[in-house]
Each structure stands twice: as structure tokens, then as C-alpha cells.
Amino acid sequence: MNGYKNWNDWNVALWIDNDEDLYHDAYGKVTMLGASQATKEMMVYLKGKRTPDGARYTHKSLYGALSRLEV
């Protein structure tokens, strides 16, 4: 799972990295706000949703994915 603690965290990161619109939104927010604030903003519209594979977008999994985008 490429260094992720569990399948859910890995799957969320996988979908963020491979969905063009989601990636550009995430990267833009992380670049402007940092991973912590970007996570809070993205959780507003991702909370309760799942990836196409069924992984839940949680604060922890989303922060883990976004912190890897931080420059």
C-alpha cells in the first residue's frame, strides 16, 4: 500500500492522484492553504462520500493524501 497505514488511506490517495478534477482541486488548495486547511475545506463536500472503490473520505485519509502533495 505504498507506505499508507491501511487500504482506505491508500485508496483515497490513489483516487485523488488519478482523478484529474479532484487532483487539480486538491493541489490548488494545498498550494494556497497548506494540507491542514485544504483538508478542512475539502471535507465540506467530501464528507460522507466514498471513492468509486468504496473507500470513505475521512479527515485522516484525506489529510494523509494531501500532506503528500504539500510542497
PDB file of N, H, CA, C and O in Angstrom:
ATOM      1  N   MET A   1       0.820  -1.194   0.000  1.00  0.00           N
ATOM      2  CA  MET A   1       0.000   0.000   0.000  1.00  0.00           C
ATOM      3  C   MET A   1       0.863   1.256   0.000  1.00  0.00           C
ATOM      4  O   MET A   1       0.430   2.309   0.468  1.00  0.00           O
ATOM      5  N   ASN A   2       2.029   1.153  -0.501  1.00  0.00           N
ATOM      6  H   ASN A   2       2.380   0.298  -0.881  1.00  0.00           H
ATOM      7  CA  ASN A   2       2.903   2.306  -0.734  1.00  0.00           C
ATOM      8  C   ASN A   2       3.105   3.214   0.477  1.00  0.00           C
ATOM      9  O   ASN A   2       3.124   4.437   0.335  1.00  0.00           O
ATOM     10  N   GLY A   3       3.252   2.637   1.650  1.00  0.00           N
ATOM     11  H   GLY A   3       3.236   1.644   1.765  1.00  0.00           H
ATOM     12  CA  GLY A   3       3.538   3.428   2.847  1.00  0.00           C
ATOM     13  C   GLY A   3       2.315   3.921   3.597  1.00  0.00           C
ATOM     14  O   GLY A   3       2.459   4.582   4.625  1.00  0.00           O
ATOM     15  N   TYR A   4       1.130   3.626   3.120  1.00  0.00           N
ATOM     16  H   TYR A   4       1.013   3.089   2.285  1.00  0.00           H
ATOM     17  CA  TYR A   4      -0.088   4.037   3.831  1.00  0.00           C
ATOM     18  C   TYR A   4      -0.413   3.008   4.896  1.00  0.00           C
ATOM     19  O   TYR A   4      -0.081   1.832   4.749  1.00  0.00           O
ATOM     20  N   LYS A   5      -1.065   3.443   5.976  1.00  0.00           N
ATOM     21  H   LYS A   5      -1.335   4.399   6.096  1.00  0.00           H
ATOM     22  CA  LYS A   5      -1.334   2.560   7.101  1.00  0.00           C
ATOM     23  C   LYS A   5      -2.427   1.536   6.818  1.00  0.00           C
ATOM     24  O   LYS A   5      -2.435   0.456   7.408  1.00  0.00           O
ATOM     25  N   ASN A   6      -3.348   1.870   5.918  1.00  0.00           N
ATOM     26  H   ASN A   6      -3.341   2.748   5.438  1.00  0.00           H
ATOM     27  CA  ASN A   6      -4.432   0.939   5.636  1.00  0.00           C
ATOM     28  C   ASN A   6      -4.964   1.149   4.215  1.00  0.00           C
ATOM     29  O   ASN A   6      -4.589   2.097   3.525  1.00  0.00           O
ATOM     30  N   TRP A   7      -5.834   0.251   3.808  1.00  0.00           N
ATOM     31  H   TRP A   7      -6.138  -0.520   4.368  1.00  0.00           H
ATOM     32  CA  TRP A   7      -6.382   0.275   2.463  1.00  0.00           C
ATOM     33  C   TRP A   7      -7.168   1.552   2.197  1.00  0.00           C
ATOM     34  O   TRP A   7      -7.051   2.138   1.121  1.00  0.00           O
ATOM     35  N   ASN A   8      -7.959   1.984   3.153  1.00  0.00           N
ATOM     36  H   ASN A   8      -8.055   1.508   4.028  1.00  0.00           H
ATOM     37  CA  ASN A   8      -8.786   3.177   2.973  1.00  0.00           C
ATOM     38  C   ASN A   8      -7.924   4.394   2.667  1.00  0.00           C
ATOM     39  O   ASN A   8      -8.201   5.124   1.716  1.00  0.00           O
ATOM     40  N   ASP A   9      -6.884   4.620   3.458  1.00  0.00           N
ATOM     41  H   ASP A   9      -6.659   4.026   4.231  1.00  0.00           H
ATOM     42  CA  ASP A   9      -5.997   5.771   3.239  1.00  0.00           C
ATOM     43  C   ASP A   9      -5.334   5.691   1.868  1.00  0.00           C
ATOM     44  O   ASP A   9      -5.244   6.689   1.154  1.00  0.00           O
ATOM     45  N   TRP A  10      -4.874   4.505   1.511  1.00  0.00           N
ATOM     46  H   TRP A  10      -4.947   3.694   2.091  1.00  0.00           H
ATOM     47  CA  TRP A  10      -4.226   4.309   0.217  1.00  0.00           C
ATOM     48  C   TRP A  10      -5.196   4.564  -0.928  1.00  0.00           C
ATOM     49  O   TRP A  10      -4.838   5.203  -1.918  1.00  0.00           O
ATOM     50  N   ASN A  11      -6.414   4.070  -0.798  1.00  0.00           N
ATOM     51  H   ASN A  11      -6.705   3.551   0.006  1.00  0.00           H
ATOM     52  CA  ASN A  11      -7.386   4.203  -1.873  1.00  0.00           C
ATOM     53  C   ASN A  11      -7.811   5.654  -2.075  1.00  0.00           C
ATOM     54  O   ASN A  11      -7.967   6.093  -3.215  1.00  0.00           O
ATOM     55  N   VAL A  12      -8.000   6.398  -1.005  1.00  0.00           N
ATOM     56  H   VAL A  12      -7.874   6.041  -0.080  1.00  0.00           H
ATOM     57  CA  VAL A  12      -8.332   7.820  -1.123  1.00  0.00           C
ATOM     58  C   VAL A  12      -7.209   8.554  -1.853  1.00  0.00           C
ATOM     59  O   VAL A  12      -7.471   9.343  -2.761  1.00  0.00           O
ATOM     60  N   ALA A  13      -5.974   8.301  -1.464  1.00  0.00           N
ATOM     61  H   ALA A  13      -5.762   7.661  -0.727  1.00  0.00           H
ATOM     62  CA  ALA A  13      -4.833   8.946  -2.130  1.00  0.00           C
ATOM     63  C   ALA A  13      -4.758   8.546  -3.602  1.00  0.00           C
ATOM     64  O   ALA A  13      -4.464   9.377  -4.461  1.00  0.00           O
ATOM     65  N   LEU A  14      -5.021   7.286  -3.884  1.00  0.00           N
ATOM     66  H   LEU A  14      -5.260   6.611  -3.185  1.00  0.00           H
ATOM     67  CA  LEU A  14      -5.000   6.795  -5.259  1.00  0.00           C
ATOM     68  C   LEU A  14      -6.007   7.546  -6.124  1.00  0.00           C
ATOM     69  O   LEU A  14      -5.688   7.951  -7.243  1.00  0.00           O
ATOM     70  N   TRP A  15      -7.207   7.731  -5.614  1.00  0.00           N
ATOM     71  H   TRP A  15      -7.466   7.403  -4.705  1.00  0.00           H
ATOM     72  CA  TRP A  15      -8.235   8.422  -6.395  1.00  0.00           C
ATOM     73  C   TRP A  15      -7.930   9.909  -6.535  1.00  0.00           C
ATOM     74  O   TRP A  15      -8.191  10.489  -7.589  1.00  0.00           O
ATOM     75  N   ILE A  16      -7.389  10.529  -5.508  1.00  0.00           N
ATOM     76  H   ILE A  16      -7.177  10.057  -4.652  1.00  0.00           H
ATOM     77  CA  ILE A  16      -7.030  11.945  -5.634  1.00  0.00           C
ATOM     78  C   ILE A  16      -5.935  12.103  -6.677  1.00  0.00           C
ATOM     79  O   ILE A  16      -5.978  13.028  -7.489  1.00  0.00           O
ATOM     80  N   ASP A  17      -4.969  11.221  -6.661  1.00  0.00           N
ATOM     81  H   ASP A  17      -4.934  10.470  -6.002  1.00  0.00           H
ATOM     82  CA  ASP A  17      -3.866  11.303  -7.623  1.00  0.00           C
ATOM     83  C   ASP A  17      -4.298  11.011  -9.053  1.00  0.00           C
ATOM     84  O   ASP A  17      -3.655  11.481  -9.992  1.00  0.00           O
ATOM     85  N   ASN A  18      -5.368  10.250  -9.243  1.00  0.00           N
ATOM     86  H   ASN A  18      -5.891   9.868  -8.481  1.00  0.00           H
ATOM     87  CA  ASN A  18      -5.735   9.789 -10.577  1.00  0.00           C
ATOM     88  C   ASN A  18      -7.029  10.360 -11.139  1.00  0.00           C
ATOM     89  O   ASN A  18      -7.387  10.057 -12.277  1.00  0.00           O
ATOM     90  N   ASP A  19      -7.730  11.172 -10.376  1.00  0.00           N
ATOM     91  H   ASP A  19      -7.439  11.418  -9.451  1.00  0.00           H
ATOM     92  CA  ASP A  19      -8.913  11.859 -10.892  1.00  0.00           C
ATOM     93  C   ASP A  19      -8.488  13.295 -11.186  1.00  0.00           C
ATOM     94  O   ASP A  19      -8.177  14.054 -10.269  1.00  0.00           O
ATOM     95  N   GLU A  20      -8.476  13.660 -12.449  1.00  0.00           N
ATOM     96  H   GLU A  20      -8.729  13.043 -13.194  1.00  0.00           H
ATOM     97  CA  GLU A  20      -7.886  14.937 -12.855  1.00  0.00           C
ATOM     98  C   GLU A  20      -8.521  16.137 -12.148  1.00  0.00           C
ATOM     99  O   GLU A  20      -7.803  16.998 -11.638  1.00  0.00           O
ATOM    100  N   ASP A  21      -9.836  16.206 -12.111  1.00  0.00           N
ATOM    101  H   ASP A  21     -10.419  15.507 -12.526  1.00  0.00           H
ATOM    102  CA  ASP A  21     -10.501  17.347 -11.470  1.00  0.00           C
ATOM    103  C   ASP A  21     -10.219  17.386  -9.968  1.00  0.00           C
ATOM    104  O   ASP A  21      -9.919  18.442  -9.411  1.00  0.00           O
ATOM    105  N   LEU A  22     -10.318  16.240  -9.329  1.00  0.00           N
ATOM    106  H   LEU A  22     -10.563  15.383  -9.781  1.00  0.00           H
ATOM    107  CA  LEU A  22     -10.069  16.169  -7.889  1.00  0.00           C
ATOM    108  C   LEU A  22      -8.613  16.516  -7.577  1.00  0.00           C
ATOM    109  O   LEU A  22      -8.330  17.216  -6.605  1.00  0.00           O
ATOM    110  N   TYR A  23      -7.697  16.026  -8.402  1.00  0.00           N
ATOM    111  H   TYR A  23      -7.927  15.457  -9.191  1.00  0.00           H
ATOM    112  CA  TYR A  23      -6.284  16.323  -8.197  1.00  0.00           C
ATOM    113  C   TYR A  23      -6.009  17.825  -8.313  1.00  0.00           C
ATOM    114  O   TYR A  23      -5.328  18.398  -7.463  1.00  0.00           O
ATOM    115  N   HIS A  24      -6.530  18.456  -9.352  1.00  0.00           N
ATOM    116  H   HIS A  24      -7.083  17.991 -10.044  1.00  0.00           H
ATOM    117  CA  HIS A  24      -6.278  19.890  -9.535  1.00  0.00           C
ATOM    118  C   HIS A  24      -6.886  20.712  -8.396  1.00  0.00           C
ATOM    119  O   HIS A  24      -6.291  21.689  -7.941  1.00  0.00           O
ATOM    120  N   ASP A  25      -8.067  20.313  -7.944  1.00  0.00           N
ATOM    121  H   ASP A  25      -8.550  19.519  -8.314  1.00  0.00           H
ATOM    122  CA  ASP A  25      -8.682  20.994  -6.810  1.00  0.00           C
ATOM    123  C   ASP A  25      -7.828  20.823  -5.555  1.00  0.00           C
ATOM    124  O   ASP A  25      -7.552  21.790  -4.846  1.00  0.00           O
ATOM    125  N   ALA A  26      -7.416  19.585  -5.289  1.00  0.00           N
ATOM    126  H   ALA A  26      -7.640  18.799  -5.865  1.00  0.00           H
ATOM    127  CA  ALA A  26      -6.612  19.304  -4.103  1.00  0.00           C
ATOM    128  C   ALA A  26      -5.267  20.018  -4.164  1.00  0.00           C
ATOM    129  O   ALA A  26      -4.856  20.655  -3.193  1.00  0.00           O
ATOM    130  N   TYR A  27      -4.585  19.915  -5.295  1.00  0.00           N
ATOM    131  H   TYR A  27      -4.919  19.398  -6.083  1.00  0.00           H
ATOM    132  CA  TYR A  27      -3.261  20.540  -5.420  1.00  0.00           C
ATOM    133  C   TYR A  27      -3.354  22.055  -5.275  1.00  0.00           C
ATOM    134  O   TYR A  27      -2.514  22.670  -4.618  1.00  0.00           O
ATOM    135  N   GLY A  28      -4.364  22.653  -5.883  1.00  0.00           N
ATOM    136  H   GLY A  28      -5.047  22.153  -6.417  1.00  0.00           H
ATOM    137  CA  GLY A  28      -4.537  24.104  -5.764  1.00  0.00           C
ATOM    138  C   GLY A  28      -4.768  24.542  -4.331  1.00  0.00           C
ATOM    139  O   GLY A  28      -4.187  25.526  -3.874  1.00  0.00           O
ATOM    140  N   LYS A  29      -5.619  23.808  -3.621  1.00  0.00           N
ATOM    141  H   LYS A  29      -6.090  23.008  -3.992  1.00  0.00           H
ATOM    142  CA  LYS A  29      -5.902  24.146  -2.224  1.00  0.00           C
ATOM    143  C   LYS A  29      -4.666  23.947  -1.345  1.00  0.00           C
ATOM    144  O   LYS A  29      -4.366  24.782  -0.491  1.00  0.00           O
ATOM    145  N   VAL A  30      -3.961  22.855  -1.553  1.00  0.00           N
ATOM    146  H   VAL A  30      -4.204  22.176  -2.246  1.00  0.00           H
ATOM    147  CA  VAL A  30      -2.762  22.585  -0.749  1.00  0.00           C
ATOM    148  C   VAL A  30      -1.702  23.652  -1.003  1.00  0.00           C
ATOM    149  O   VAL A  30      -1.047  24.112  -0.067  1.00  0.00           O
ATOM    150  N   THR A  31      -1.531  24.043  -2.253  1.00  0.00           N
ATOM    151  H   THR A  31      -2.063  23.669  -3.013  1.00  0.00           H
ATOM    152  CA  THR A  31      -0.544  25.058  -2.600  1.00  0.00           C
ATOM    153  C   THR A  31      -0.862  26.396  -1.940  1.00  0.00           C
ATOM    154  O   THR A  31       0.033  27.078  -1.440  1.00  0.00           O
ATOM    155  N   MET A  32      -2.136  26.765  -1.940  1.00  0.00           N
ATOM    156  H   MET A  32      -2.863  26.212  -2.346  1.00  0.00           H
ATOM    157  CA  MET A  32      -2.540  28.062  -1.385  1.00  0.00           C
ATOM    158  C   MET A  32      -2.700  28.044   0.129  1.00  0.00           C
ATOM    159  O   MET A  32      -2.390  29.033   0.793  1.00  0.00           O
ATOM    160  N   LEU A  33      -3.181  26.929   0.687  1.00  0.00           N
ATOM    161  H   LEU A  33      -3.433  26.125   0.148  1.00  0.00           H
ATOM    162  CA  LEU A  33      -3.582  26.911   2.095  1.00  0.00           C
ATOM    163  C   LEU A  33      -2.778  25.984   2.991  1.00  0.00           C
ATOM    164  O   LEU A  33      -2.805  26.130   4.213  1.00  0.00           O
ATOM    165  N   GLY A  34      -2.068  25.040   2.407  1.00  0.00           N
ATOM    166  H   GLY A  34      -2.046  24.921   1.415  1.00  0.00           H
ATOM    167  CA  GLY A  34      -1.403  24.005   3.191  1.00  0.00           C
ATOM    168  C   GLY A  34      -2.336  22.826   3.364  1.00  0.00           C
ATOM    169  O   GLY A  34      -3.548  22.954   3.187  1.00  0.00           O
ATOM    170  N   ALA A  35      -1.780  21.686   3.706  1.00  0.00           N
ATOM    171  H   ALA A  35      -0.795  21.582   3.850  1.00  0.00           H
ATOM    172  CA  ALA A  35      -2.540  20.441   3.774  1.00  0.00           C
ATOM    173  C   ALA A  35      -3.638  20.462   4.833  1.00  0.00           C
ATOM    174  O   ALA A  35      -4.728  19.939   4.601  1.00  0.00           O
ATOM    175  N   SER A  36      -3.368  21.053   5.978  1.00  0.00           N
ATOM    176  H   SER A  36      -2.482  21.478   6.166  1.00  0.00           H
ATOM    177  CA  SER A  36      -4.347  21.044   7.061  1.00  0.00           C
ATOM    178  C   SER A  36      -5.611  21.816   6.692  1.00  0.00           C
ATOM    179  O   SER A  36      -6.718  21.297   6.835  1.00  0.00           O
ATOM    180  N   GLN A  37      -5.456  23.034   6.223  1.00  0.00           N
ATOM    181  H   GLN A  37      -4.556  23.455   6.107  1.00  0.00           H
ATOM    182  CA  GLN A  37      -6.617  23.850   5.859  1.00  0.00           C
ATOM    183  C   GLN A  37      -7.300  23.314   4.605  1.00  0.00           C
ATOM    184  O   GLN A  37      -8.525  23.373   4.497  1.00  0.00           O
ATOM    185  N   ALA A  38      -6.523  22.792   3.657  1.00  0.00           N
ATOM    186  H   ALA A  38      -5.528  22.745   3.745  1.00  0.00           H
ATOM    187  CA  ALA A  38      -7.101  22.205   2.450  1.00  0.00           C
ATOM    188  C   ALA A  38      -7.973  21.006   2.811  1.00  0.00           C
ATOM    189  O   ALA A  38      -9.035  20.810   2.220  1.00  0.00           O
ATOM    190  N   THR A  39      -7.533  20.215   3.767  1.00  0.00           N
ATOM    191  H   THR A  39      -6.670  20.375   4.246  1.00  0.00           H
ATOM    192  CA  THR A  39      -8.315  19.070   4.226  1.00  0.00           C
ATOM    193  C   THR A  39      -9.651  19.535   4.789  1.00  0.00           C
ATOM    194  O   THR A  39     -10.693  18.965   4.467  1.00  0.00           O
ATOM    195  N   LYS A  40      -9.625  20.555   5.617  1.00  0.00           N
ATOM    196  H   LYS A  40      -8.778  21.018   5.878  1.00  0.00           H
ATOM    197  CA  LYS A  40     -10.866  21.073   6.205  1.00  0.00           C
ATOM    198  C   LYS A  40     -11.824  21.544   5.123  1.00  0.00           C
ATOM    199  O   LYS A  40     -13.020  21.262   5.185  1.00  0.00           O
ATOM    200  N   GLU A  41     -11.307  22.258   4.135  1.00  0.00           N
ATOM    201  H   GLU A  41     -10.335  22.487   4.085  1.00  0.00           H
ATOM    202  CA  GLU A  41     -12.167  22.773   3.074  1.00  0.00           C
ATOM    203  C   GLU A  41     -12.729  21.662   2.196  1.00  0.00           C
ATOM    204  O   GLU A  41     -13.897  21.708   1.809  1.00  0.00           O
ATOM    205  N   MET A  42     -11.911  20.670   1.879  1.00  0.00           N
ATOM    206  H   MET A  42     -10.963  20.633   2.193  1.00  0.00           H
ATOM    207  CA  MET A  42     -12.384  19.596   1.021  1.00  0.00           C
ATOM    208  C   MET A  42     -13.345  18.655   1.745  1.00  0.00           C
ATOM    209  O   MET A  42     -14.193  18.031   1.108  1.00  0.00           O
ATOM    210  N   MET A  43     -13.223  18.545   3.054  1.00  0.00           N
ATOM    211  H   MET A  43     -12.534  19.052   3.572  1.00  0.00           H
ATOM    212  CA  MET A  43     -14.132  17.692   3.814  1.00  0.00           C
ATOM    213  C   MET A  43     -15.561  18.228   3.767  1.00  0.00           C
ATOM    214  O   MET A  43     -16.510  17.469   3.965  1.00  0.00           O
ATOM    215  N   VAL A  44     -15.724  19.512   3.511  1.00  0.00           N
ATOM    216  H   VAL A  44     -14.953  20.129   3.350  1.00  0.00           H
ATOM    217  CA  VAL A  44     -17.060  20.090   3.427  1.00  0.00           C
ATOM    218  C   VAL A  44     -17.881  19.373   2.352  1.00  0.00           C
ATOM    219  O   VAL A  44     -19.058  19.080   2.565  1.00  0.00           O
ATOM    220  N   TYR A  45     -17.270  19.090   1.206  1.00  0.00           N
ATOM    221  H   TYR A  45     -16.314  19.328   1.033  1.00  0.00           H
ATOM    222  CA  TYR A  45     -18.029  18.439   0.144  1.00  0.00           C
ATOM    223  C   TYR A  45     -17.703  16.958  -0.051  1.00  0.00           C
ATOM    224  O   TYR A  45     -18.373  16.282  -0.831  1.00  0.00           O
ATOM    225  N   LEU A  46     -16.697  16.447   0.638  1.00  0.00           N
ATOM    226  H   LEU A  46     -16.153  16.996   1.272  1.00  0.00           H
ATOM    227  CA  LEU A  46     -16.380  15.016   0.516  1.00  0.00           C
ATOM    228  C   LEU A  46     -16.868  14.192   1.705  1.00  0.00           C
ATOM    229  O   LEU A  46     -16.919  12.965   1.624  1.00  0.00           O
ATOM    230  N   LYS A  47     -17.226  14.850   2.806  1.00  0.00           N
ATOM    231  H   LYS A  47     -17.184  15.847   2.872  1.00  0.00           H
ATOM    232  CA  LYS A  47     -17.666  14.124   3.996  1.00  0.00           C
ATOM    233  C   LYS A  47     -18.879  13.255   3.663  1.00  0.00           C
ATOM    234  O   LYS A  47     -19.855  13.723   3.077  1.00  0.00           O
ATOM    235  N   GLY A  48     -18.795  11.994   4.046  1.00  0.00           N
ATOM    236  H   GLY A  48     -18.001  11.615   4.522  1.00  0.00           H
ATOM    237  CA  GLY A  48     -19.875  11.062   3.799  1.00  0.00           C
ATOM    238  C   GLY A  48     -19.833  10.417   2.420  1.00  0.00           C
ATOM    239  O   GLY A  48     -20.633   9.528   2.128  1.00  0.00           O
ATOM    240  N   LYS A  49     -18.912  10.856   1.573  1.00  0.00           N
ATOM    241  H   LYS A  49     -18.263  11.578   1.810  1.00  0.00           H
ATOM    242  CA  LYS A  49     -18.793  10.282   0.233  1.00  0.00           C
ATOM    243  C   LYS A  49     -17.730   9.199   0.237  1.00  0.00           C
ATOM    244  O   LYS A  49     -16.947   9.071   1.177  1.00  0.00           O
ATOM    245  N   ARG A  50     -17.724   8.428  -0.833  1.00  0.00           N
ATOM    246  H   ARG A  50     -18.361   8.533  -1.597  1.00  0.00           H
ATOM    247  CA  ARG A  50     -16.767   7.337  -0.987  1.00  0.00           C
ATOM    248  C   ARG A  50     -16.121   7.399  -2.360  1.00  0.00           C
ATOM    249  O   ARG A  50     -16.675   7.964  -3.303  1.00  0.00           O
ATOM    250  N   THR A  51     -14.945   6.810  -2.451  1.00  0.00           N
ATOM    251  H   THR A  51     -14.495   6.352  -1.685  1.00  0.00           H
ATOM    252  CA  THR A  51     -14.296   6.671  -3.754  1.00  0.00           C
ATOM    253  C   THR A  51     -15.101   5.655  -4.565  1.00  0.00           C
ATOM    254  O   THR A  51     -15.921   4.935  -3.995  1.00  0.00           O
ATOM    255  N   PRO A  52     -14.887   5.582  -5.870  1.00  0.00           N
ATOM    256  CA  PRO A  52     -15.582   4.556  -6.666  1.00  0.00           C
ATOM    257  C   PRO A  52     -15.312   3.121  -6.189  1.00  0.00           C
ATOM    258  O   PRO A  52     -16.087   2.214  -6.490  1.00  0.00           O
ATOM    259  N   ASP A  53     -14.225   2.915  -5.452  1.00  0.00           N
ATOM    260  H   ASP A  53     -13.595   3.652  -5.208  1.00  0.00           H
ATOM    261  CA  ASP A  53     -13.911   1.588  -4.900  1.00  0.00           C
ATOM    262  C   ASP A  53     -14.547   1.358  -3.534  1.00  0.00           C
ATOM    263  O   ASP A  53     -14.457   0.257  -2.991  1.00  0.00           O
ATOM    264  N   GLY A  54     -15.187   2.378  -2.972  1.00  0.00           N
ATOM    265  H   GLY A  54     -15.260   3.273  -3.413  1.00  0.00           H
ATOM    266  CA  GLY A  54     -15.879   2.229  -1.701  1.00  0.00           C
ATOM    267  C   GLY A  54     -15.133   2.722  -0.483  1.00  0.00           C
ATOM    268  O   GLY A  54     -15.619   2.545   0.635  1.00  0.00           O
ATOM    269  N   ALA A  55     -13.966   3.338  -0.650  1.00  0.00           N
ATOM    270  H   ALA A  55     -13.571   3.482  -1.558  1.00  0.00           H
ATOM    271  CA  ALA A  55     -13.229   3.877   0.498  1.00  0.00           C
ATOM    272  C   ALA A  55     -13.871   5.196   0.934  1.00  0.00           C
ATOM    273  O   ALA A  55     -14.216   6.036   0.103  1.00  0.00           O
ATOM    274  N   ARG A  56     -14.023   5.362   2.239  1.00  0.00           N
ATOM    275  H   ARG A  56     -13.743   4.680   2.914  1.00  0.00           H
ATOM    276  CA  ARG A  56     -14.622   6.594   2.758  1.00  0.00           C
ATOM    277  C   ARG A  56     -13.602   7.722   2.774  1.00  0.00           C
ATOM    278  O   ARG A  56     -12.438   7.524   3.121  1.00  0.00           O
ATOM    279  N   TYR A  57     -14.059   8.906   2.393  1.00  0.00           N
ATOM    280  H   TYR A  57     -15.005   9.067   2.110  1.00  0.00           H
ATOM    281  CA  TYR A  57     -13.238  10.102   2.553  1.00  0.00           C
ATOM    282  C   TYR A  57     -13.366  10.534   4.008  1.00  0.00           C
ATOM    283  O   TYR A  57     -14.382  11.104   4.406  1.00  0.00           O
ATOM    284  N   THR A  58     -12.347  10.265   4.789  1.00  0.00           N
ATOM    285  H   THR A  58     -11.521   9.802   4.466  1.00  0.00           H
ATOM    286  CA  THR A  58     -12.325  10.685   6.185  1.00  0.00           C
ATOM    287  C   THR A  58     -11.295  11.800   6.321  1.00  0.00           C
ATOM    288  O   THR A  58     -10.458  11.995   5.440  1.00  0.00           O
ATOM    289  N   HIS A  59     -11.364  12.520   7.416  1.00  0.00           N
ATOM    290  H   HIS A  59     -12.045  12.362   8.131  1.00  0.00           H
ATOM    291  CA  HIS A  59     -10.389  13.591   7.654  1.00  0.00           C
ATOM    292  C   HIS A  59      -8.978  13.019   7.628  1.00  0.00           C
ATOM    293  O   HIS A  59      -8.079  13.593   7.015  1.00  0.00           O
ATOM    294  N   LYS A  60      -8.791  11.890   8.292  1.00  0.00           N
ATOM    295  H   LYS A  60      -9.522  11.423   8.790  1.00  0.00           H
ATOM    296  CA  LYS A  60      -7.468  11.266   8.377  1.00  0.00           C
ATOM    297  C   LYS A  60      -6.957  10.830   7.006  1.00  0.00           C
ATOM    298  O   LYS A  60      -5.812  11.107   6.649  1.00  0.00           O
ATOM    299  N   SER A  61      -7.810  10.147   6.238  1.00  0.00           N
ATOM    300  H   SER A  61      -8.741   9.922   6.528  1.00  0.00           H
ATOM    301  CA  SER A  61      -7.355   9.660   4.937  1.00  0.00           C
ATOM    302  C   SER A  61      -7.108  10.804   3.967  1.00  0.00           C
ATOM    303  O   SER A  61      -6.161  10.762   3.181  1.00  0.00           O
ATOM    304  N   LEU A  62      -7.947  11.819   4.019  1.00  0.00           N
ATOM    305  H   LEU A  62      -8.715  11.854   4.658  1.00  0.00           H
ATOM    306  CA  LEU A  62      -7.771  12.965   3.135  1.00  0.00           C
ATOM    307  C   LEU A  62      -6.519  13.754   3.508  1.00  0.00           C
ATOM    308  O   LEU A  62      -5.758  14.160   2.629  1.00  0.00           O
ATOM    309  N   TYR A  63      -6.301  13.975   4.801  1.00  0.00           N
ATOM    310  H   TYR A  63      -6.919  13.646   5.515  1.00  0.00           H
ATOM    311  CA  TYR A  63      -5.097  14.691   5.226  1.00  0.00           C
ATOM    312  C   TYR A  63      -3.840  13.917   4.825  1.00  0.00           C
ATOM    313  O   TYR A  63      -2.858  14.514   4.384  1.00  0.00           O
ATOM    314  N   GLY A  64      -3.868  12.607   4.976  1.00  0.00           N
ATOM    315  H   GLY A  64      -4.666  12.122   5.335  1.00  0.00           H
ATOM    316  CA  GLY A  64      -2.721  11.795   4.578  1.00  0.00           C
ATOM    317  C   GLY A  64      -2.383  11.957   3.104  1.00  0.00           C
ATOM    318  O   GLY A  64      -1.215  12.053   2.727  1.00  0.00           O
ATOM    319  N   ALA A  65      -3.413  11.985   2.283  1.00  0.00           N
ATOM    320  H   ALA A  65      -4.362  11.906   2.589  1.00  0.00           H
ATOM    321  CA  ALA A  65      -3.200  12.154   0.837  1.00  0.00           C
ATOM    322  C   ALA A  65      -2.722  13.559   0.510  1.00  0.00           C
ATOM    323  O   ALA A  65      -1.799  13.735  -0.285  1.00  0.00           O
ATOM    324  N   LEU A  66      -3.341  14.550   1.114  1.00  0.00           N
ATOM    325  H   LEU A  66      -4.091  14.407   1.760  1.00  0.00           H
ATOM    326  CA  LEU A  66      -2.992  15.943   0.790  1.00  0.00           C
ATOM    327  C   LEU A  66      -1.631  16.347   1.339  1.00  0.00           C
ATOM    328  O   LEU A  66      -0.941  17.173   0.741  1.00  0.00           O
ATOM    329  N   SER A  67      -1.244  15.780   2.453  1.00  0.00           N
ATOM    330  H   SER A  67      -1.804  15.109   2.938  1.00  0.00           H
ATOM    331  CA  SER A  67       0.065  16.138   3.012  1.00  0.00           C
ATOM    332  C   SER A  67       1.190  15.673   2.100  1.00  0.00           C
ATOM    333  O   SER A  67       2.287  16.232   2.136  1.00  0.00           O
ATOM    334  N   ARG A  68       0.933  14.662   1.288  1.00  0.00           N
ATOM    335  H   ARG A  68       0.043  14.208   1.259  1.00  0.00           H
ATOM    336  CA  ARG A  68       1.941  14.217   0.309  1.00  0.00           C
ATOM    337  C   ARG A  68       2.025  15.149  -0.885  1.00  0.00           C
ATOM    338  O   ARG A  68       3.011  15.123  -1.622  1.00  0.00           O
ATOM    339  N   LEU A  69       1.000  15.977  -1.088  1.00  0.00           N
ATOM    340  H   LEU A  69       0.199  15.998  -0.489  1.00  0.00           H
ATOM    341  CA  LEU A  69       1.019  16.949  -2.183  1.00  0.00           C
ATOM    342  C   LEU A  69       1.699  18.252  -1.775  1.00  0.00           C
ATOM    343  O   LEU A  69       2.100  19.047  -2.625  1.00  0.00           O
ATOM    344  N   GLU A  70       1.824  18.458  -0.474  1.00  0.00           N
ATOM    345  H   GLU A  70       1.498  17.812   0.216  1.00  0.00           H
ATOM    346  CA  GLU A  70       2.361  19.727   0.034  1.00  0.00           C
ATOM    347  C   GLU A  70       3.802  19.932  -0.420  1.00  0.00           C
ATOM    348  O   GLU A  70       4.640  19.035  -0.335  1.00  0.00           O
ATOM    349  N   VAL A  71       4.058  21.135  -0.902  1.00  0.00           N
ATOM    350  H   VAL A  71       3.377  21.864  -0.972  1.00  0.00           H
ATOM    351  CA  VAL A  71       5.416  21.476  -1.397  1.00  0.00           C
ATOM    352  C   VAL A  71       6.154  22.357  -0.434  1.00  0.00           C
ATOM    353  O   VAL A  71       7.298  22.733  -0.693  1.00  0.00           O
TER     354      VAL A  71
END
